[in-house]
Amino acid sequence: MKLPTFVVIGAPKSGTTSLYFYLRQHPDIYLPKTKELHYFSFPDLGMSSSGPGDAAVLSGLCQTWEQYTEQYTNVSNQSAIGDISPSYLYYSSSARKIFETLGSVKIIVIVRNPVDKAYSQYMHMVREGLETLSFSDAIAAESGRREQGWGDIWRYAESSLYADRLNEFITVFGKENVKIILFDDFIKDTSSILTDLLRYIGVDPKVEISTNETFNRTGTPRSAYISDILRTPGFLKNLVKRVLPVELRHKLRNWLMNINTGDKPELPQDLRISLLNYFHDDIVKVECLVGKPTKWLEN
């Protein structure tokens, strides 16, 4: 049985969806048709599923070992096999589970300015038609939502604290097996980051990969009806799934999502400053782990 040799652990809203579609273009890389499996974090996810839409998300994830391994039955001669599941970083206890199951695989994580990540995560839920509060009110509601059993996707600020969670993976896998990528670097010089990443996971770094398309961007939805169709199961989605091959389904969904996604309102400066103060100590710790300035505190 062939299983993952590398795992992308997050962070959410930090380019992992685009990375999935970029890596799928490489002939020596295998990624499942299901973009995110979340098998190693599923027990934790299942304990926090009371928020709007949480249960629907859980229904599409890998709950059992049989479901997980089934995702890799079509692996042929690919030398790099991946699992991209952004919840693993937040539920960092998954590090030990991954190591005990898959061994010393390569870990990849993209971290984004936590203020921008938190706001993008909030706008993601606005785009999905699930978040009804303002950003400031949603931040204030986090602790209450957590107590009520809402999922980690609703913990916009708290889930953007990286340092301790990164340390957990470094402790388990060793620093040489945990590649930390800054989101800003990924966006500004995608080709160079991808070349380095391909070399890291052991495949030909010279293979051309198209990075022209951006996936899963956030903003205000133009139509709540379209958002609902894209988010929830139904006859139309099941019909498309039966008729179209997976690559065309991905392209169609991304095209519809981009059409339906409007601009993202600018984050008020006073709220940005307040959140930067909240994240300050964690950012300093992350810079020590990355080994260079993130420039996040300059914004």
C-alpha positions as CSV (number, residue, x, y, z in Angstrom):
1,M,0.0,0.0,0.0
2,K,1.3,3.4,-1.0
3,L,0.7,6.2,1.5
4,P,1.7,9.9,1.7
5,T,5.3,10.9,1.7
6,F,4.5,14.5,2.4
7,V,1.8,16.3,4.3
8,V,0.7,20.0,4.0
9,I,-0.7,20.9,7.4
10,G,-2.0,24.4,6.7
11,A,-2.5,27.1,7.5
12,P,-6.1,27.7,6.3
13,K,-6.5,30.7,3.9
14,S,-2.8,30.7,3.2
15,G,-2.6,29.4,-0.3
16,T,-3.0,25.6,0.4
17,T,-5.8,25.3,-2.2
18,S,-3.7,26.9,-4.9
19,L,-0.8,24.7,-3.9
20,Y,-3.0,21.6,-4.3
21,F,-3.8,22.5,-7.9
22,Y,-0.3,23.5,-8.7
23,L,1.2,20.3,-7.4
24,R,-1.4,18.1,-9.1
25,Q,0.2,19.2,-12.4
26,H,3.5,17.4,-11.7
27,P,3.6,13.9,-13.2
28,D,5.6,12.5,-10.2
29,I,3.2,13.8,-7.6
30,Y,0.0,12.1,-6.5
31,L,-2.7,14.0,-4.7
32,P,-6.2,12.5,-4.1
33,K,-9.2,13.8,-6.1
34,T,-10.6,14.9,-2.8
35,K,-8.7,18.0,-2.0
36,E,-8.7,17.8,1.8
37,L,-9.0,14.6,3.8
38,H,-8.5,15.7,7.5
39,Y,-8.2,12.1,8.6
40,F,-5.7,12.6,11.4
41,S,-7.6,15.5,12.9
42,F,-11.1,14.1,12.4
43,P,-11.7,13.0,16.0
44,D,-11.0,16.6,17.1
45,L,-13.1,18.1,14.3
46,G,-16.0,15.8,15.3
47,M,-16.0,17.1,18.8
48,S,-16.5,20.7,17.5
49,S,-19.2,20.6,14.9
50,S,-22.1,22.6,16.3
51,G,-21.7,25.8,14.2
52,P,-23.6,26.6,11.0
53,G,-22.4,24.3,8.2
54,D,-19.9,22.4,10.5
55,A,-21.7,19.0,10.2
56,A,-22.0,19.3,6.4
57,V,-18.2,19.8,6.2
58,L,-17.6,16.8,8.4
59,S,-19.7,14.5,6.2
60,G,-17.2,14.8,3.4
61,L,-14.1,14.0,5.3
62,C,-12.2,10.7,6.0
63,Q,-13.5,9.2,9.2
64,T,-11.9,5.8,9.0
65,W,-8.6,4.2,7.9
66,E,-10.4,2.4,5.1
67,Q,-11.8,5.7,3.8
68,Y,-8.3,7.3,4.0
69,T,-6.4,4.5,2.3
70,E,-9.0,4.3,-0.4
71,Q,-7.9,7.8,-1.5
72,Y,-4.6,6.3,-2.5
73,T,-5.6,3.2,-4.3
74,N,-4.9,4.8,-7.7
75,V,-1.3,5.7,-6.9
76,S,0.9,4.2,-9.7
77,N,4.5,5.2,-10.3
78,Q,4.4,8.6,-8.6
79,S,7.3,9.0,-6.2
80,A,5.8,11.8,-4.1
81,I,2.3,11.2,-2.5
82,G,0.6,14.0,-0.6
83,D,-2.1,14.8,1.9
84,I,-3.2,18.5,2.1
85,S,-5.3,19.0,5.2
86,P,-5.1,22.5,6.7
87,S,-6.7,21.5,10.0
88,Y,-3.6,19.5,11.1
89,L,-1.8,22.7,12.1
90,Y,-4.5,23.9,14.4
91,Y,-5.0,20.4,15.9
92,S,-1.3,19.9,16.3
93,S,-1.8,16.7,18.3
94,S,-2.2,15.2,14.8
95,A,1.6,15.5,14.5
96,R,2.2,12.4,16.6
97,K,-0.6,10.5,14.9
98,I,0.8,11.3,11.5
99,F,4.3,10.2,12.6
100,E,3.1,7.0,14.1
101,T,1.1,6.1,11.0
102,L,3.1,7.4,8.1
103,G,6.6,7.7,9.6
104,S,9.1,10.5,9.0
105,V,7.2,12.2,6.1
106,K,8.0,15.7,4.9
107,I,5.9,18.4,6.5
108,I,4.9,21.6,4.7
109,V,3.2,24.6,6.2
110,I,2.4,28.0,4.8
111,V,1.9,30.7,7.4
112,R,0.3,34.1,6.6
113,N,0.3,37.4,8.5
114,P,-2.1,36.3,11.3
115,V,-4.2,39.5,11.0
116,D,-4.8,38.9,7.2
117,K,-5.3,35.2,7.8
118,A,-7.9,35.8,10.5
119,Y,-9.7,38.4,8.3
120,S,-9.6,36.1,5.2
121,Q,-11.0,33.2,7.3
122,Y,-13.8,35.5,8.4
123,M,-14.5,36.6,4.8
124,H,-14.5,32.9,3.7
125,M,-17.4,32.3,6.1
126,V,-19.1,35.5,4.8
127,R,-18.6,34.3,1.3
128,E,-20.2,30.9,2.2
129,G,-23.3,32.8,3.6
130,L,-22.7,31.5,7.1
131,E,-21.2,34.4,9.0
132,T,-23.6,37.1,9.9
133,L,-21.6,39.2,12.4
134,S,-19.2,42.0,11.7
135,F,-15.5,41.0,12.0
136,S,-15.0,42.8,15.3
137,D,-18.2,41.2,16.7
138,A,-17.1,37.8,15.4
139,I,-13.7,38.1,17.1
140,A,-15.5,39.0,20.3
141,A,-17.8,36.0,19.9
142,E,-15.0,33.4,19.5
143,S,-14.8,32.2,23.1
144,G,-18.5,31.8,23.3
145,R,-18.7,29.9,20.0
146,R,-15.9,27.6,21.1
147,E,-17.8,26.8,24.4
148,Q,-20.9,26.1,22.3
149,G,-18.9,23.6,20.2
150,W,-18.5,25.5,17.0
151,G,-15.6,24.3,14.8
152,D,-12.1,25.8,14.5
153,I,-13.0,27.6,11.2
154,W,-14.9,30.1,13.4
155,R,-11.9,30.8,15.7
156,Y,-10.5,33.4,13.4
157,A,-7.9,34.9,15.8
158,E,-7.2,32.0,18.1
159,S,-6.5,29.7,15.2
160,S,-4.0,32.2,13.8
161,L,-1.6,31.7,16.7
162,Y,1.1,29.5,15.1
163,A,4.2,29.2,17.2
164,D,3.3,26.5,19.7
165,R,1.6,24.4,17.0
166,L,4.6,24.7,14.7
167,N,6.8,23.7,17.6
168,E,4.8,20.5,18.1
169,F,5.5,19.4,14.5
170,I,9.2,20.3,14.8
171,T,9.5,18.3,18.0
172,V,7.9,15.3,16.4
173,F,9.4,15.4,12.9
174,G,12.6,17.3,13.4
175,K,13.4,20.8,12.0
176,E,14.9,19.3,8.8
177,N,11.5,17.7,8.0
178,V,9.3,20.8,8.6
179,K,9.4,23.3,5.8
180,I,7.8,26.7,6.8
181,I,6.9,28.9,3.9
182,L,5.8,32.5,4.3
183,F,2.6,33.3,2.4
184,D,4.0,36.6,1.2
185,D,7.0,34.8,-0.4
186,F,4.6,32.3,-2.0
187,I,2.6,35.0,-3.6
188,K,5.5,37.2,-4.7
189,D,7.7,34.5,-6.1
190,T,5.5,31.5,-6.6
191,S,7.8,29.8,-9.2
192,S,10.9,29.9,-7.0
193,I,9.0,28.7,-3.9
194,L,7.5,25.8,-6.0
195,T,10.9,24.9,-7.4
196,D,12.4,24.7,-3.9
197,L,9.3,22.8,-2.7
198,L,9.6,20.2,-5.4
199,R,13.2,19.7,-4.6
200,Y,12.3,19.3,-0.9
201,I,9.8,16.5,-1.6
202,G,12.1,14.7,-4.0
203,V,10.7,15.3,-7.5
204,D,12.1,17.0,-10.6
205,P,12.1,20.7,-9.9
206,K,12.4,21.6,-13.5
207,V,8.9,20.5,-14.5
208,E,6.8,23.5,-15.7
209,I,3.8,24.2,-13.5
210,S,1.2,26.9,-14.5
211,T,0.5,29.3,-11.6
212,N,-1.7,31.7,-13.5
213,E,-4.9,30.8,-11.7
214,T,-5.7,31.7,-8.1
215,F,-8.0,29.5,-6.1
216,N,-10.4,30.0,-3.2
217,R,-10.2,33.7,-2.9
218,T,-12.5,35.4,-0.4
219,G,-14.8,38.4,-0.6
220,T,-18.4,39.5,-0.3
221,P,-20.7,37.1,-2.2
222,R,-22.7,38.7,-5.1
223,S,-25.4,36.0,-4.8
224,A,-26.4,34.2,-1.7
225,Y,-28.2,31.6,-3.9
226,I,-25.1,30.7,-5.8
227,S,-23.1,30.6,-2.5
228,D,-25.6,28.1,-1.1
229,I,-25.4,25.9,-4.3
230,L,-21.6,25.8,-4.1
231,R,-21.6,25.1,-0.4
232,T,-24.3,22.4,0.1
233,P,-25.0,19.0,-1.4
234,G,-27.9,18.8,-3.8
235,F,-29.2,17.4,-7.0
236,L,-27.3,19.8,-9.3
237,K,-23.9,19.1,-7.6
238,N,-24.5,15.4,-7.7
239,L,-25.4,15.6,-11.4
240,V,-22.2,17.6,-12.2
241,K,-20.2,15.1,-10.1
242,R,-21.5,12.2,-12.2
243,V,-21.1,13.9,-15.6
244,L,-17.9,15.8,-15.4
245,P,-14.4,14.5,-14.7
246,V,-12.8,15.8,-11.5
247,E,-10.5,18.3,-13.1
248,L,-13.3,20.0,-15.0
249,R,-15.4,20.0,-11.8
250,H,-12.7,21.9,-10.0
251,K,-12.3,24.4,-12.8
252,L,-16.1,24.9,-13.0
253,R,-16.4,25.4,-9.3
254,N,-13.5,27.9,-9.1
255,W,-14.9,29.8,-12.1
256,L,-18.4,30.1,-10.5
257,M,-16.8,31.0,-7.2
258,N,-14.7,33.8,-8.7
259,I,-17.7,35.2,-10.6
260,N,-19.7,35.2,-7.4
261,T,-17.0,36.7,-5.2
262,G,-16.9,40.5,-4.9
263,D,-14.4,42.7,-3.3
264,K,-13.1,42.3,0.2
265,P,-13.9,45.3,2.4
266,E,-10.7,46.9,3.8
267,L,-10.0,46.0,7.4
268,P,-10.2,49.1,9.7
269,Q,-6.8,50.3,10.8
270,D,-7.7,50.4,14.5
271,L,-8.8,46.8,14.4
272,R,-5.6,45.8,12.6
273,I,-3.5,47.4,15.2
274,S,-5.5,45.8,18.0
275,L,-5.0,42.4,16.5
276,L,-1.3,42.9,15.8
277,N,-0.9,43.6,19.5
278,Y,-2.7,40.4,20.3
279,F,-0.4,38.4,17.9
280,H,2.8,40.3,18.8
281,D,4.5,37.7,21.0
282,D,3.5,34.8,18.8
283,I,4.9,36.6,15.7
284,V,8.2,37.1,17.4
285,K,8.3,33.3,18.2
286,V,7.4,32.4,14.6
287,E,10.3,34.6,13.3
288,C,12.7,32.6,15.5
289,L,11.3,29.4,14.0
290,V,11.5,30.7,10.4
291,G,14.9,32.2,10.9
292,K,14.1,35.6,9.3
293,P,11.8,38.6,9.7
294,T,8.3,38.1,8.6
295,K,7.6,41.9,8.4
296,W,4.1,41.2,9.8
297,L,4.6,43.7,12.6
298,E,5.3,46.4,10.1
299,N,1.8,46.4,8.7
